[in-house]
Amino acid sequence: MDIKLLKKIKDDTLKRVGNKFDKDYRTNKEKEVRIVLKNSYVIDKDSIDEYIARDGYFALNKAITEMKPEEVTEVVKDSGLKGRSGGGFPTGLKWGFIPKEKGQKYIICNADEGESAATIDGVLMRQDPHSVLEGMALAGYAIGASKGYIYLRYEYPVCLEVLNKAIEDAKEKGLLGKKILGTDFDFEVEVFRGAGAYVCGEESAIINSIEGNRGNSKSKPPFPAVKGLFSKPTLINNVETLSVVPQIILNGADWYKSTGIPGSEGSKVFTLTGHLNSPKTVEVPLGITIRELIELGGGMRDNRKFKAFVTGSPNVTMLGSEDIDLPVAFPEFKERQVMVGSGGVVILDDKTCMVDFTHFNVDLLNIESCGRCTPCRVGTKRAAQLLEKIKEGSASLKDLDKLIELAEHLRTASLCGLGQAVGMTMHTAMNSFKDEFLAHINEHECAAGKCFK
Amino acid sequence: MNKIKLTINNQEVEVSKGTTILEAARSLDIKVPTLCYLKGISDIGACRMCVAEIEGMGLKATCNLEANEGMKVQTESEEVVKSRIRTLELLASTHTFECWTCPREESCYFYDYLQFYNVENTYHDDHKFMSNTRIINESTAITLDSGKCVQCGACTQVCAKIQTPATLDFNNRGIDTIIAPTSCGETLDDIACISCGQCSKVCPTAAIIETNHIKRVEAAIKDPNKFVVVQMAPAVRAAIGEPFEYPIGTPVREVEGKMYRALKELGFDLVTDTNYAADLTIMEEGTEFIDRVKNGGPLPLFTSCSPGWLRYIEQYRPEYLPNLSSAKSPHMMQGAFMKNFYAPDELNKDASEVYMVSIMPCTAKKYEIARPEMEQDGIRDVDAVLTTRELARMIKQHGINFRHLEDYKPENELAQYTGAGTIFGASGGVMEAAVRTVYEILEGEPLPNLDIHAVRGVEENIKEATLKLPKTGLEVNVAIVHGGQGIKKMFEILDKGEKEYHFIEFMGCPGGCVNGGGQPIVREEFMQGLDVAELRAQALYQSDKEDVEFRKSHMSPVIQRAYEKYLEKPGSHAAHKYLHTTYTDQSHKLK
């Protein structure tokens, strides 16, 4: 395989498919963009030729024949791309943390899309598997890794089939495996199926899981970049992050930055769920306001009042109705201690009781806690029980203090992101909906009519 | 650039690269509380007790965080103390408090921290928070009690990394997480655990303890129809002082007499000493060795005194069982000899009347006495095993002031011993004792130097020496192996078959019996396990050198008499019936 053959496949396929690629599934062509979802629902997921026809693997060719590994990292850094799995950490910077020395290194693609409201990575892997593989190969080239794992969520059996076929096809064409595109670059990808634990979306728990251990998280530092899978330097990125890398390499950092706003470059795919007229998965430029997102979801169901914008699930953070015009962007959200999250969004209307909603999530997180550190193992349970007391009407203000204290303890003393995020969940809930909590405790009043039954 | 400077509580300290903040703080004598930390073994950062405030990083666990140049650390700031108190409150909310009946009442780290930080039991006033189901998982040797567990995981680390079976792990998730045998729902008897009890020594609470035999011993003492005989292993006298505030490594002569007296006061009818049977073991095992050398093997001969080791070989490497000595361990021999010969003949007691209690530094001995092989004609060799810790607890419960006891020396034959018997408690001791006897039997003249330093010490988990027998013309290669890690390594060497060994001593616990799973608990922050073993071993070697009349088993007049009167000669038919046993392949427990 070389660039000539790649071009020939592209030309032949374009001739064959006719106007198939002109399809556009967007309902709102002004607000929605097509970058990450460029190929989804357009190409045949099982056809590597159709992916190539959409310029697939051209970025990989460009990188390994024309660019040095550092240059690839540099372009990603310049593009402003940030991790799409929740934390929003600059991707290029993360790549730069991997030691330059030669030796065994690994890429892990985090495909354990555990958030109950998110289906972004699932869509991408099912619809456009090669973009993920190409992104991994590019990352592998940039950091000097020859092996990549896709840590796939157990509940995605279709993705498993699609990915495995894609890997076989890419290998057959010399786009993965040994001597890729005739160069000295080797890169293999293996799909590793998780067993269904939510905590296994956390980096160090993924590493434990692939190593064959119980999916517990580990203390950081040492970070995976230094001591990761099998104690080797390891880069872990999420599916959406990796799948957009080929386009950034092919079209340049400036092209990518032209979407979004400064500090929150590029686009993000959201799964809009909750009390909306038409819940759906959409790709929008970052910086879009919450109000616009609600409109894209067809507006509030039954014309009810918007109450809360919730990202993540069950590790949720939330904003109230006063923030409806807030742009969905990393710095703005961070200021309010809210995560952009991996894209699962729940829009709640005024029929929702926030005490009940918080309780539901905190209780679920206790079940999903790996049980290793004290704050998360016991603290989440006690928090859920305190919330239950509020719901029953047997709580006092002392219990609320205890809850605030627990939120702080979980945020600061938990071993990994799971426990820390439960603290954030409780903190943002009690912050944005303080009056509602107080009304429950003092007045035994639940505006949504959910509690005191 | 191998040194790093940082400040902890405004004190500057220089440490080498790779040092954790916790160790750096300890080098300044700053006390940082820990529950799950074991130096070099466990730094999983689970308990969150060792958190400190690090400038720019917030609260971090210090046990696994490497110090960096210029770090500013506060280990006692208001935030830190508050965080520790909240962690303790949460742990307390899951704990079964029954401190007054708890075997760890005086050595519970958790209790100490609750007291030190003056933690209020905030969650206990509301039934809502009582959510944990207490699961007590009892096996013949070890009992796991989830109600007392603080989920620090130290046991899982010591089991996997030091002893290697990895039989304990976290099970379930969230609040239901429990430490349990790796295949959930079964006891430690059903899986490939070796009952060594090292887990019980690193447990900060009573979540892992020896399976209680105090009750059955007390009942036997009260029973007028039972003649209760007690014996204690060599290693017990090396540590029995510790629960009564004698320093670690206190000379045997300072505590042995008090120990005998305490046993008298507890109501035992006859006090004997396992050291006697240790001498007997040397006669049997030594003869077996000579026999195998003369008659073509199988060699190397493996010792068989350590029941943890027995479980290991039966479960993990049954293909090597023919190499194992058929001699029972000393306390089993003592039991069999007492019940079948000494009691009926000298004490006019029927074997069925005698109730044999062994005080052992070991939890696996509780497993050993339950082995089906350990009886003749329906008479069990030993009826109960108390650990050193259990004996100390009994002494305290009976209000006996150990430190003020008058020395006592039992005069019956089964309480007399040589120095060779005493050093059984240290790693290398069985080998040294065997060499003293085997050499003289084969060579027909005394061994020039009785102190064989090559087989002593705990630094290496495999020790080797070559014994030259000039007259016989033999060169005997011996090895001493202690601890699961060493055993595993030794089998790898044996598998390769490159080196020829004749005689190998195996002990299940690192450091041998002095560091056994039933010995008093020494906190990790004060001393490491193997340093403790070294000090206790020194006490035994000193006793061997200074306290005894004879230092070679075959020279013991009481042993000679036993053979003259009852057993004829080592390896005789009678000896085989009562003092030897058989082994079976237990590899199915590995699954």
Interface residues (C-beta under 8 A of the other chain):
Chain A: A197 R214 N216 K218 S219 P221 P222 N366 I367 E368 S369 C370 G371 R372 C373 T374 P375 R377 V378 G379 T380 K381 R382 Q385 E388 K389 S394 K402 E405 L406 H409 T412 A413 S414 L415
Chain B: D43 I44 G45 A46 C47 R48 V51 G58 L59 A61 N64 L65 E66 E79 S83 R86 T87 L90 L91 S93 T94 T122 Y123 D126 K128 F129 S131 V150 Q151 G153 D169 F170 N172 R173 G174 I175 D176 T177
